[in-house]
Amino acid sequence: MAPRTARADVVGKLAQAHLGTNRTDRALATLETALAEDPNALGVRTLLADLYRSGGSWEPLAKLLHEGAAHVEEQTAQFAYLRES
């Protein structure tokens, strides 16, 4: 299994490839699965949040950000996640 950061990079590229072919559903599924496996994958969480925002998926975005606050160390980022959620 690839190290977490390498896996997160691959997942991000795969999600971007899905988006490039207008397969938002597959991009979302890829990111959601990866985040379930590694809740600390900040890049995956950020890309997923961007997709939720752009699609107007406010409830999943709020849940993602609220849960994500526990997985970031920087207090400013925690506040930003909680404020937006």
Residue pairs with C-beta under 8 A, 6 or more apart in sequence:
1 7
2 10
4 38
4 40
4 41
7 34
7 38
7 41
8 34
8 38
8 41
8 43
8 44
9 43
11 30
11 31
11 34
11 41
11 44
12 43
12 44
12 47
14 30
15 27
15 30
15 31
15 47
16 27
18 24
18 26
18 27
18 30
19 27
19 51
24 51
24 55
27 51
28 48
28 51
31 44
31 47
31 48
31 51
32 48
34 41
34 44
35 41
35 44
35 45
35 48
35 64
38 44
39 45
39 67
39 68
39 71
40 71
42 71
42 72
45 64
45 68
45 71
48 64
49 61
49 64
49 65
49 68
51 57
52 58
52 60
52 61
52 64
53 61
61 84
61 85
62 84
62 85
63 85
64 85
65 81
65 82
65 84
65 85
66 81
66 82
66 85
68 81
69 78
69 81
69 82
69 85
72 78
72 81
